[in-house]
Amino acid sequence: MKQEWKPEELRATSEEIRGAVMPKSITPEMVGGTLSGLTDALAEVVEVLGEIPREHVTVKVRGYDGTGGVSGAGATVWLDVFNAKGYPAVKVSRQKLTCDEEGVVEFDVPHGFKYAVFSQIAGLGASFQIVKTATTEEQSVSLWNLPIGVYILHYVVVGRPTDKEDVSAYDTYPFVSDHIVGGWAEYYDPDSGGWPCDEENGEWQEDAGTLGVLVSTADTSFVMTADSKSSESMMWCSNRDYRKQIPGLPMINNKQNGEAWEDCQNRARADMDGNMNTAIILDYCHNPIAANFCANQSANRNEQRWLPSAGQASLMQLNRTAINSLMQLLIDEWRWNFVLLPDLKPGSTSSWTHTEWWWTSTIYDEYCSWAVNYNGTILTNLRDNHYDVRAVSAFHFEY
């Protein structure tokens, strides 16, 4: 039987409930009691569940100078801990850690939080920035600092016996060259930049390969791999993420402080945290189209791909001639699917082959992101414009 709709009675009931649960005025005593109650409640949670579980992280830093290994003793490790997805959103101030004589630093991260680490050794390029999520009891991260410059990046895997029967151990080593490494033996030839295999002590050659074109500076390192450019232009994000401020991701603009435009551009160029930026964007946004393109590309199991920062994208264009020459070597020798960076036409000083803009993971404000064009100019563009996307990569040198 259909019941009669009585809006007056429902309205009266609603007002009674509201009057019962909402005080007529808020006093300091009420606020203090609420905060005290929250504190007590959190204390009870910790008492019942125990301490918040944490992951113990060990970071091992090593270097390679083009001829052999370099100690990570005294190296600097930069640590960022953040959580953009849950509540509360957290971005802890960057911490500077110093490696011990073994090139090791250790720290704890609460489960569910992400952390980003990279290292610096004087005279070498910065390591890749690696992003991980704290989920286990303990974790180890291996960071390598490589020579400054533009190179082809290779790796070798050396196997060695252990004290346990039928159990072997493996070590992975990166190295760089300015040419195509020709043949298995050259990967393990120190004269060509490779790593030796101590066969007299039972070591053996397990694996070797080439990863892509490395760009290495004192502030950042990343690799340009094959199939890393979008075949079509795309929006930075969907409409649900337009006008959205992202917690933990700084906005680099000159709106409030009256800063000169060139100074603002230079601050954007100084952002080298593309991997961490992308992790924050992926956590918080509903559909960050450009970042998703980078993160969801098919890649090696030990590879992280991300949307480069404004500084990293600018470095790509500043070094485009060297990058293109090495890409062309890999195209000619192995038919790798590289798309060369736009460059000057032969004999020209002002005309470019074509216009190309790339999205970056550096944010201007809630409406715009920074974009970099084919000659290294950077500016802000609305996120619903369509631009090209080029992913860059970091590699874990762990077997």
Salt bridges, closest charged atoms under 4 A:
GLU9 OE2 - LYS6 NZ 3.81
ASP80 OD1 - LYS91 NZ 2.97
ASP80 OD2 - ARG94 NE 2.74
GLU106 OE1 - HIS56 NE2 2.55
ASP108 OD1 - HIS56 ND1 2.76
ASP171 OD2 - ARG160 NE 2.72
ASP178 OD1 - HIS179 ND1 3.08
GLU186 OE2 - HIS179 NE2 3.11
ASP241 OD1 - LYS244 NZ 2.84
GLU259 OE1 - ARG267 NH2 2.91
GLU262 OE2 - ARG269 NH1 3.75
ASP273 OD1 - ARG94 NH2 2.89
ASP283 OD2 - LYS114 NZ 3.21
GLU303 OE2 - ARG305 NE 2.71
ASP343 OD1 - ARG320 NE 3.36
GLU356 OE1 - HIS354 NE2 2.97
GLU356 OE2 - ARG390 NE 3.37
ASP365 OD2 - LYS255 NZ 2.33
ASP388 OD1 - LYS229 NZ 3.65
